[in-house]
Amino acid sequence: MPRVLALIPAAIVLLAAGIFLGGHPDRLPGFVRDPLVGDKDTQVVREAIDHVHDTYYRKIPESQLADDSVKGVVAALHDRFSNYFTPKEYKQFQDVSRSRFSGIGLEVNEHPRGLRIALVYDNSPASRAHLKPGDLIVAVGKTSLKGKPSDYSTSLIKGPPGSDVTVTVVRDGKPRRVTLTRATITVPVVASALRMVGGKKLGVIRLTTFATPGAHAQVYSAIRRRLKQGAKGIVLDLRHNGGGLVKEAQLVASGFLSKGKIVSLRGRGVAPQTLNATGDPIAPKSPLVVLVDRDTASASEIVAGALQDHKRAKIVGTRTFGKGVFQEVIELDNGGALDITAGQYFTPNGRNLGGGGVKPGTGIQPDVKAADRQKTPRDEGLDRALGVLAGEVP
């Protein structure tokens, strides 16, 4: 029994030494450190963090140094779609996603300086504050949005109904601070209408996002309703649609295609995959026009690209965003997460519409160019699309 007790102090000493050396691997001899810590490059990173933590004149928590080092790695990719969420940022993003929050009534796109307004909803706090498409939101409160991922930036704008949020908006190079009161915003995923052009009934189906599971079913329902009312052709309006779920893009495109490829996905860490038309279209032969603009991106470009490649639709509008890549969210042990570009997608003809995340992509070039002028009251893009569609209807 005494011999067993005598081992306990020694075990405590070894445990303490292990804890210390585990946190300071640079103190270990090389022949011991190398197998435990990893390759030489990883050791150098750990060594640098330890030296900054131990030597820098201001004390900086190791967790902050680790966060900053990961941010540096992601920033060095020069990929505008790849981001690192610190544990605090990721928790805030999850809280916003899981709770019932309201907003100010905007659709936005990520910009190097913050968020560029793509659409302002009618009768919203944003419309009452006279915010306009093209305005740039560069700060929320005292927090600059420069270089921040759009999901994080929009989470700062969202909040409980009735609460206030102050944003800094730049228009024509001039910044101004605007305080808005958040409200519950109801935005339909799909809106549709029946229009008469040259004595021909035409259906207009506007899809605002592919991020909602089941969005394709709402598109199908709207198409059936308009065809039943006598529509002879369809305008699918994908303007200001920043994308969402690839599966929803496949299903929306399948509503107009009897067969063939929709999109191919390829990446180093993901298995190659080709998504085809499901084979049960609801409008396989109805004349079709897809209306796009500079804010048509991602899943929206998958649909427009597939329909263009199969010569199933005419594309009307301006050059699209040109994303061409998809992301994967990887949760990390520290509670943070990487939102990292995992691969590229290709249209049926093998086109990649993006620049790999590191430069502007080519996007989709429209078959018929049309652009809205913000100072005119008419929706010129839609008028042009309806005119093109009317010419396709017998």
Backbone torsions as a table, in degrees:
resi	resn	phi	psi	omega
1	MET	NA	-46.2	177.6
2	PRO	-58.4	-33.9	-178.5
3	ARG	-66.3	-35.6	178.3
4	VAL	-67.1	-44.2	-179.7
5	LEU	-62.7	-34.2	-178.1
6	ALA	-65.6	-24.3	-179.5
7	LEU	-78.4	-21.6	-174.8
8	ILE	-62.6	-49.8	177.4
9	PRO	-58.0	-38.3	179.4
10	ALA	-64.1	-40.2	179.2
11	ALA	-64.3	-38.1	178.8
12	ILE	-63.9	-42.6	179.0
13	VAL	-61.8	-44.2	-179.8
14	LEU	-64.5	-40.3	178.6
15	LEU	-62.5	-45.1	179.5
16	ALA	-63.0	-41.3	179.0
17	ALA	-64.3	-39.7	179.3
18	GLY	-63.5	-42.7	178.8
19	ILE	-61.9	-44.7	-178.9
20	PHE	-63.5	-49.1	-176.8
21	LEU	-70.5	-28.5	176.0
22	GLY	-64.0	-33.6	178.1
23	GLY	-87.1	-12.9	-179.8
24	HIS	-134.3	67.6	-176.1
25	PRO	-63.1	-18.3	179.4
26	ASP	-67.3	-16.9	178.6
27	ARG	-79.4	-13.7	-177.7
28	LEU	-78.8	149.9	171.8
29	PRO	-62.1	149.3	-176.4
30	GLY	-54.7	-43.1	-176.4
31	PHE	-67.4	-20.6	176.3
32	VAL	-92.2	-41.1	-174.8
33	ARG	-66.3	-42.9	-172.3
34	ASP	-55.9	-49.7	-178.4
35	PRO	-68.1	-27.5	-175.5
36	LEU	-84.3	-37.2	-172.0
37	VAL	-90.3	-36.5	-178.4
38	GLY	125.3	-160.6	-175.7
39	ASP	-72.7	171.5	-173.2
40	LYS	-63.2	-39.2	-179.4
41	ASP	-62.6	-42.2	178.3
42	THR	-64.2	-38.5	179.1
43	GLN	-61.9	-41.1	-178.6
44	VAL	-62.7	-41.3	178.1
45	VAL	-61.6	-48.4	179.8
46	ARG	-61.8	-40.8	-179.8
47	GLU	-63.4	-42.7	-179.7
48	ALA	-64.7	-43.8	178.2
49	ILE	-60.2	-43.4	179.8
50	ASP	-62.1	-42.8	-177.9
51	HIS	-68.1	-40.3	177.2
52	VAL	-63.5	-43.5	-179.7
53	HIS	-62.3	-41.1	-174.5
54	ASP	-85.7	-27.2	-168.4
55	THR	-110.6	-33.2	-175.1
56	TYR	-56.2	143.4	-171.7
57	TYR	-65.9	-24.9	174.1
58	ARG	-103.8	141.0	179.3
59	LYS	-79.3	125.0	178.9
60	ILE	-122.6	128.2	-179.0
61	PRO	-58.7	143.0	179.5
62	GLU	-60.5	-33.5	179.7
63	SER	-62.6	-37.7	178.4
64	GLN	-68.4	-40.9	178.4
65	LEU	-63.0	-38.3	178.0
66	ALA	-66.0	-43.8	178.0
67	ASP	-58.8	-46.5	-177.7
68	ASP	-64.9	-35.2	179.7
69	SER	-67.9	-39.4	178.1
70	VAL	-67.7	-41.5	176.6
71	LYS	-58.5	-39.2	179.3
72	GLY	-64.4	-41.0	178.7
73	VAL	-61.8	-46.3	-178.3
74	VAL	-67.9	-40.6	179.5
75	ALA	-62.6	-34.3	-178.8
76	ALA	-68.6	-13.8	176.1
77	LEU	-71.6	-21.9	-176.6
78	HIS	55.6	35.7	-179.0
79	ASP	-108.2	112.5	-174.3
80	ARG	-66.3	-14.9	-177.2
81	PHE	-101.5	-5.1	179.7
82	SER	-101.5	133.9	-176.6
83	ASN	-144.5	158.9	172.6
84	TYR	-117.3	126.0	174.1
85	PHE	-96.8	123.2	171.0
86	THR	-65.6	164.4	178.3
87	PRO	-53.2	-40.5	180.0
88	LYS	-66.2	-44.9	-179.4
89	GLU	-64.7	-40.6	-178.0
90	TYR	-68.9	-38.4	177.6
91	LYS	-64.7	-41.7	179.1
92	GLN	-63.2	-41.7	178.4
93	PHE	-62.7	-42.8	179.3
94	GLN	-66.4	-39.9	179.9
95	ASP	-61.9	-42.0	179.1
96	VAL	-65.7	-40.5	-176.8
97	SER	-67.9	-32.1	-173.0
98	ARG	-94.6	-12.1	-175.5
99	SER	-104.9	168.5	176.6
100	ARG	-91.7	108.0	-179.4
101	PHE	-122.2	167.5	177.4
102	SER	-122.5	-177.1	-178.7
103	GLY	-148.2	-155.7	-176.9
104	ILE	-116.7	0.7	172.6
105	GLY	90.7	50.1	-178.5
106	LEU	-131.1	151.7	160.0
107	GLU	-112.2	133.2	-173.3
108	VAL	-131.8	161.7	173.3
109	ASN	-127.2	148.6	-179.2
110	GLU	-65.7	140.8	179.5
111	HIS	-138.2	148.3	-179.5
112	PRO	-53.2	-30.0	-179.1
113	ARG	-94.7	-6.8	-179.0
114	GLY	157.0	-119.2	-178.2
115	LEU	-128.2	127.6	176.1
116	ARG	-98.1	129.0	-177.7
117	ILE	-72.9	125.1	179.0
118	ALA	-100.2	-33.1	-175.9
119	LEU	-154.2	139.9	176.1
120	VAL	-115.5	123.9	-178.0
121	TYR	-75.3	144.7	177.6
122	ASP	-62.5	147.0	175.2
123	ASN	55.3	34.1	178.9
124	SER	-108.6	164.3	174.3
125	PRO	-53.8	-37.4	-179.4
126	ALA	-66.3	-41.6	180.0
127	SER	-68.0	-36.5	178.9
128	ARG	-69.0	-24.9	177.2
129	ALA	-88.9	4.4	176.9
130	HIS	63.2	31.5	170.5
131	LEU	-74.0	149.2	-173.6
132	LYS	-135.0	154.4	172.6
133	PRO	-55.6	137.7	-177.2
134	GLY	99.7	-22.4	175.1
135	ASP	-63.0	151.2	-178.1
136	LEU	-117.1	121.2	175.4
137	ILE	-90.7	116.5	-174.7
138	VAL	-108.1	-11.6	179.8
139	ALA	-156.1	149.9	170.9
140	VAL	-121.5	116.7	-170.9
141	GLY	61.6	-124.6	178.4
142	LYS	-101.0	6.2	-176.9
143	THR	-94.0	117.9	175.7
144	SER	-71.2	141.4	179.1
145	LEU	-97.6	3.9	-177.9
146	LYS	-60.3	123.8	177.2
147	GLY	75.6	3.5	-179.1
148	LYS	-86.0	146.1	175.1
149	PRO	-65.1	146.9	-174.5
150	SER	-62.3	-35.8	-179.8
151	ASP	-61.2	-41.6	179.4
152	TYR	-69.0	-42.4	-178.6
153	SER	-62.8	-43.7	-179.8
154	THR	-68.5	-28.5	178.3
155	SER	-65.2	-27.4	177.6
156	LEU	-72.9	-29.9	-179.1
157	ILE	-78.9	-33.3	-179.7
158	LYS	-71.2	157.7	178.7
159	GLY	175.8	179.8	-177.3
160	PRO	-63.6	146.0	176.4
161	PRO	-57.2	137.5	179.3
162	GLY	91.7	-12.3	178.5
163	SER	-87.1	157.0	-177.5
164	ASP	-99.2	150.6	173.8
165	VAL	-140.4	137.5	179.5
166	THR	-109.6	126.9	179.8
167	VAL	-121.6	149.5	173.6
168	THR	-101.5	120.5	-174.1
169	VAL	-115.5	133.3	178.3
170	VAL	-109.9	126.8	175.4
171	ARG	-135.2	127.7	-178.2
172	ASP	54.7	36.5	176.6
173	GLY	79.9	0.6	-177.1
174	LYS	-110.4	120.3	179.5
175	PRO	-84.1	148.6	172.3
176	ARG	-148.2	146.6	178.8
177	ARG	-95.5	132.6	-178.1
178	VAL	-129.4	130.1	176.0
179	THR	-104.3	126.1	-177.7
180	LEU	-123.8	151.2	175.6
181	THR	-99.7	121.2	-177.6
182	ARG	-64.0	148.8	177.9
183	ALA	-143.1	160.6	176.0
184	THR	-71.8	123.1	-176.8
185	ILE	-108.8	122.0	176.8
186	THR	-103.5	111.4	-178.3
187	VAL	-118.1	113.8	178.4
188	PRO	-66.8	137.6	177.4
189	VAL	-64.9	-37.5	-179.8
190	VAL	-128.0	132.6	172.1
191	ALA	-126.8	143.7	-178.2
192	SER	-141.7	160.3	-179.5
193	ALA	-154.1	160.0	174.7
194	LEU	-111.0	125.6	-178.7
195	ARG	-119.7	147.1	177.8
196	MET	-108.1	120.1	-179.5
197	VAL	-132.1	117.6	179.8
198	GLY	58.8	34.9	-179.3
199	GLY	77.4	8.4	-179.0
200	LYS	-112.5	132.2	176.3
201	LYS	-79.7	127.8	-179.2
202	LEU	-130.1	141.3	178.6
203	GLY	-98.1	140.4	175.8
204	VAL	-117.5	121.5	179.7
205	ILE	-118.1	115.5	179.3
206	ARG	-107.0	122.5	177.9
207	LEU	-109.4	120.7	-173.9
208	THR	-87.6	-25.9	-177.4
209	THR	-159.4	150.6	171.9
210	PHE	-100.3	5.1	-174.6
211	ALA	-78.6	-13.9	-178.2
212	THR	-91.4	118.0	175.0
213	PRO	-57.3	133.2	-178.2
214	GLY	89.0	6.7	179.0
215	ALA	-59.3	-36.2	-179.1
216	HIS	-61.1	-35.3	-179.3
217	ALA	-65.6	-36.0	176.9
218	GLN	-68.7	-37.3	176.2
219	VAL	-63.1	-47.2	179.4
220	TYR	-57.4	-45.7	-178.1
221	SER	-61.0	-42.9	-179.7
222	ALA	-65.8	-40.7	179.2
223	ILE	-63.3	-47.1	179.6
224	ARG	-58.1	-41.9	-178.8
225	ARG	-63.6	-44.1	-178.7
226	ARG	-71.3	-37.3	176.9
227	LEU	-65.3	-37.8	178.5
228	LYS	-65.2	-29.4	178.6
229	GLN	-81.7	-1.2	175.3
230	GLY	105.5	10.7	178.4
231	ALA	-63.5	132.8	-178.9
232	LYS	-97.8	-5.1	179.5
233	GLY	-164.9	166.9	-175.1
234	ILE	-129.1	133.7	165.0
235	VAL	-101.8	118.3	174.6
236	LEU	-96.5	108.9	-174.1
237	ASP	-92.4	109.5	179.3
238	LEU	-112.4	20.0	177.4
239	ARG	-66.7	145.0	179.6
240	HIS	60.9	17.4	179.5
241	ASN	-98.3	108.5	-175.4
242	GLY	-83.7	3.6	174.1
243	GLY	104.1	-152.4	-175.8
244	GLY	152.0	-123.2	-172.7
245	LEU	-85.0	130.5	179.6
246	VAL	-62.6	-37.1	-180.0
247	LYS	-61.0	-39.8	178.5
248	GLU	-66.4	-36.4	176.9
249	ALA	-62.7	-43.9	178.0
250	GLN	-58.4	-44.5	-175.3
251	LEU	-72.9	-36.7	177.4
252	VAL	-64.9	-46.6	178.8
253	ALA	-62.6	-34.3	-179.8
254	SER	-66.0	-18.6	176.9
255	GLY	-67.5	-16.1	-177.0
256	PHE	-119.4	-7.0	-175.5
257	LEU	-120.6	132.8	178.8
258	SER	-78.1	-31.4	-177.5
259	LYS	-161.6	172.4	175.1
260	GLY	107.4	169.1	178.8
261	LYS	-68.7	145.9	170.5
262	ILE	-104.9	-50.7	-177.8
263	VAL	-161.1	150.1	173.9
264	SER	-117.7	138.2	-179.0
265	LEU	-115.9	132.4	179.4
266	ARG	-141.5	139.8	177.4
267	GLY	-164.2	165.5	-177.7
268	ARG	-70.0	-39.0	-174.3
269	GLY	-100.7	6.2	179.5
270	VAL	-127.4	148.7	179.9
271	ALA	-71.4	137.7	177.1
272	PRO	-57.5	140.9	-176.6
273	GLN	-145.1	137.8	174.7
274	THR	-120.2	125.5	178.8
275	LEU	-101.9	127.0	-177.5
276	ASN	-109.2	166.6	173.9
277	ALA	-61.9	143.1	-174.7
278	THR	-76.5	-16.3	174.6
279	GLY	90.7	13.3	-180.0
280	ASP	-136.1	62.8	-175.8
281	PRO	-71.4	151.7	177.9
282	ILE	-100.3	-18.0	177.9
283	ALA	-141.1	66.2	-173.3
284	PRO	-73.0	-20.4	-174.1
285	LYS	-125.8	-7.7	180.0
286	SER	-63.0	134.0	175.3
287	PRO	-51.7	138.7	-171.0
288	LEU	-138.3	134.7	172.2
289	VAL	-125.9	134.9	174.9
290	VAL	-107.9	123.8	-177.5
291	LEU	-99.0	124.2	-174.8
292	VAL	-131.7	165.7	173.7
293	ASP	-149.1	-170.5	-176.3
294	ARG	-65.4	-19.5	-179.0
295	ASP	-97.5	7.0	173.1
296	THR	-79.3	116.6	-170.5
297	ALA	-143.1	162.1	168.2
298	SER	57.8	-117.7	-177.8
299	ALA	-58.9	-32.6	176.9
300	SER	-63.3	-38.2	178.9
301	GLU	-71.6	-30.1	175.7
302	ILE	-61.8	-46.1	-179.6
303	VAL	-65.4	-50.8	-178.1
304	ALA	-61.8	-40.5	-179.9
305	GLY	-65.3	-41.8	179.6
306	ALA	-65.0	-44.6	-178.7
307	LEU	-68.4	-33.1	176.8
308	GLN	-70.8	-45.4	-178.6
309	ASP	-63.1	-37.0	179.3
310	HIS	-83.4	4.0	-179.0
311	LYS	54.6	33.7	179.6
312	ARG	-88.5	-23.0	-177.2
313	ALA	-145.4	155.9	168.6
314	LYS	-93.6	137.0	179.2
315	ILE	-97.4	125.5	-178.5
316	VAL	-120.8	137.7	176.8
317	GLY	137.8	-138.2	179.5
318	THR	-118.4	173.8	175.8
319	ARG	-59.6	137.8	-178.7
320	THR	-79.3	178.7	-172.0
321	PHE	-60.7	-45.8	-179.5
322	GLY	85.6	60.9	-179.7
323	LYS	-86.8	-69.4	172.6
324	GLY	77.5	1.9	178.9
325	VAL	-133.0	160.2	175.5
326	PHE	-127.6	156.9	-174.5
327	GLN	-113.0	158.6	173.9
328	GLU	-130.1	133.5	177.2
329	VAL	-92.5	121.7	-178.8
330	ILE	-117.7	114.4	179.1
331	GLU	-77.0	140.2	-176.7
332	LEU	-107.8	162.7	-175.8
333	ASP	-64.4	-23.5	-178.1
334	ASN	-84.2	1.3	-178.5
335	GLY	96.4	-7.4	176.5
336	GLY	-88.8	-170.8	-178.8
337	ALA	-156.0	148.8	170.8
338	LEU	-99.5	128.8	170.2
339	ASP	-107.6	92.0	-163.8
340	ILE	-116.1	141.6	175.7
341	THR	-65.9	118.8	-173.8
342	ALA	-103.5	-17.1	-178.2
343	GLY	-178.3	-176.2	-179.3
344	GLN	-120.2	154.9	174.2
345	TYR	-118.9	153.2	-173.8
346	PHE	-132.1	140.0	178.6
347	THR	-71.7	170.0	-179.4
348	PRO	-53.7	-32.4	179.6
349	ASN	-86.6	7.0	177.0
350	GLY	87.5	11.0	179.2
351	ARG	-78.0	135.4	166.4
352	ASN	-106.0	126.6	-169.6
353	LEU	-89.7	-7.8	-173.8
354	GLY	-108.1	-174.2	177.9
355	GLY	-114.4	30.9	179.4
356	GLY	68.7	13.2	-179.4
357	GLY	86.4	-12.0	-174.6
358	VAL	-107.0	-7.3	176.8
359	LYS	-154.5	161.4	-179.7
360	PRO	-60.1	139.4	179.3
361	GLY	-88.9	168.7	-179.5
362	THR	-76.0	-28.1	-177.9
363	GLY	66.8	-166.4	177.6
364	ILE	-101.9	127.0	175.7
365	GLN	-85.4	128.7	-177.7
366	PRO	-69.7	152.0	172.8
367	ASP	-73.8	-32.4	177.5
368	VAL	-131.4	121.5	-177.3
369	LYS	-80.7	138.3	177.3
370	ALA	-159.0	134.7	-179.4
371	ALA	-138.4	144.4	176.6
372	ASP	-83.3	137.5	170.5
373	ARG	-100.1	121.6	-169.7
374	GLN	-62.7	-21.4	-176.5
375	LYS	-85.1	-4.8	179.9
376	THR	-99.8	145.5	-177.6
377	PRO	-76.7	-18.7	-175.8
378	ARG	-83.7	153.3	173.7
379	ASP	-88.6	86.5	-172.4
380	GLU	-65.7	-35.0	178.7
381	GLY	-63.0	-46.0	179.5
382	LEU	-66.7	-40.6	177.8
383	ASP	-58.2	-42.0	-179.9
384	ARG	-66.7	-41.8	179.8
385	ALA	-62.6	-42.1	179.0
386	LEU	-65.1	-37.1	177.5
387	GLY	-64.4	-42.0	177.9
388	VAL	-64.7	-43.4	-179.0
389	LEU	-64.0	-42.2	179.9
390	ALA	-59.2	-33.3	178.0
391	GLY	-71.4	-19.3	178.7
392	GLU	-89.0	-17.8	-177.1
393	VAL	-84.0	127.5	-179.5
394	PRO	-65.1	NA	NA
